[in-house]
């Protein structure tokens, strides 16, 4: 499991400033589209400084796991990078998803 976590962290480090990827995208990039839950577990245990805030769910939804205020903290980190949101409050994946076409 630890080896998988490090591979996940390597992908997350590649997500550019102002862009996001989904848990499923990361799983597909690693060759196993069924491991999106493992991606979430890895990010929950991620080392300090990893840009976990650049990972959202398949709808552009935010996580409650961010400190100190859950989804509000997650949104603030993304807004500081200029990530656009829809009127419903999700990340606008059509405008900032990385990598394109995956």
CORCOR-V93728 format. One record per pair of residues at least 24 apart in sequence whose C-alpha atoms are under 7 Angstrom apart, sorted by the first residue. I is the first residue (numbers start at 1). J is the second residue. If there is no record, write none. Layout:
i = [I,I]
j = [J,J]
This chain:
i = [5,8,12,12,13,13,15,17,18,18,18,19,19,19,19,19,20,20,20,20,20,20,21,21,21,21,21,22,22,22,22,23,23,23,24,25,53,53,60,60,60,60,61,61]
j = [42,39,51,52,50,51,98,81,81,82,83,54,83,96,97,98,54,55,56,96,97,98,54,55,56,97,98,55,56,57,58,55,56,57,58,102,77,78,90,91,92,93,90,91]
